[in-house]
Amino acid sequence: MKKILWIIFFGILSLCGCSTDIYQKKEYMDETLGSSSIEEMNEVSNDNVENILQINLDIIKKSQGLHLVDSFELYDGKLVDVDADVDDIIINRISKYQVILLNIGESVKEKLFELRYGKEKNNVIYESAGGKWLFYYSDSLGDWDSFRVLFPTAGPSIPGEEIFSLTYDNVDLYPFEDNILDEIEDCKVTLNVNEAIEMCNRYISDVVEFNGYKLNMIIPYGSLGRRPYYKLIYKMYQDNVPVSSFYNLHFLVDEKGIQEINGPIYSLEEIEIEKELISVTAALNLLKDQKECIRNWGEFSYKIRQISLEYIVVMEDGKPIAYPFWRFVLGETEKEKWKAFHIILGVNAVTGDVISVRRGDTF
């Protein structure tokens, strides 16, 4: 009877369409726990709360290093091909966290100007009409930096989240997928990639004060004779696990140095998990069960060769909460992964919600 009710429910869901990025959980089969609803499986008595960390670390440890093979079709016939290794990382803690927004005020601005302009920092002027700070290198058109604090409007975000942007205006860096190169070594930037990393790390150290931020990805640009540059993406790391929030902190670096810095700064406050995590094999089953609600992003490959443990930030009762998350990384080659870095596909390891969203871009 229960199974019939589920079938009726999901039939109605498929007729109505999927209206949100996070979809309802469904029954699944785990080879060690048998068939049960996620709510029933995850409930842990108060007496076991002190043991839940070790239980969850054991679940993660058993998931790491596995090789999963499966395939299924989306509603339009596109094949999702899973032939993936689960990342094996050193992890001694797993929890969930509330995201604490940090105000990008005078302190951040002053540190940024000090590092960028040194003794000339007092030459930065405020343009009230545009609501931005300007530093002029010369009288030539566009030969200036602009700094501003923005509230993101391009897609979902955390209410009240601030993004700071420092950009050299007179530079033509083509930021689209068809400009991504096959290999980092193919990028013709005369600046060595390690020098670019060291340059950006100084800003992470002096301006962001690390605060958990680490280099997550480097994407090389410059196809068809276009201006070459690197995009260095930094993410907050917690428990040695990257946090996928709504926006990334990124740097654009060409042969002349850093041409753009863009992104938010935030911190995390721990909230105890009182449920057992979903294993990676169970997450794959959930992904298949909810395939009708996986968005087809069209141009991107649905060959999945990597599965990673991350934190995913979702809005819950008006608060941004970072949950453990099994991410199914799109792309077979590094280039395909770079192109699809902003596509987040996977399963919330606490609630069982399937998540299929586009994140990380800042405009």
Secondary structure as UniProt FT lines:
FT   HELIX           2..16
FT   STRAND          22..23
FT   STRAND          28..30
FT   TURN            31..33
FT   STRAND          34..36
FT   HELIX           38..42
FT   HELIX           46..51
FT   HELIX           52..63
FT   TURN            64..65
FT   STRAND          67..73
FT   TURN            75..76
FT   STRAND          79..86
FT   STRAND          96..101
FT   HELIX           106..117
FT   HELIX           118..123
FT   STRAND          125..127
FT   TURN            128..131
FT   STRAND          132..136
FT   TURN            141..142
FT   STRAND          144..150
FT   TURN            159..160
FT   STRAND          163..168
FT   HELIX           177..179
FT   HELIX           184..186
FT   HELIX           193..206
FT   TURN            211..212
FT   STRAND          213..221
FT   TURN            224..225
FT   STRAND          229..238
FT   TURN            239..240
FT   STRAND          241..244
FT   STRAND          249..254
FT   TURN            255..256
FT   STRAND          257..263
FT   STRAND          266..271
FT   HELIX           280..289
FT   HELIX           291..293
FT   STRAND          303..316
FT   TURN            317..318
FT   STRAND          319..331
FT   HELIX           334..339
FT   TURN            340..342
FT   STRAND          343..348
FT   TURN            349..351
FT   STRAND          354..358
//
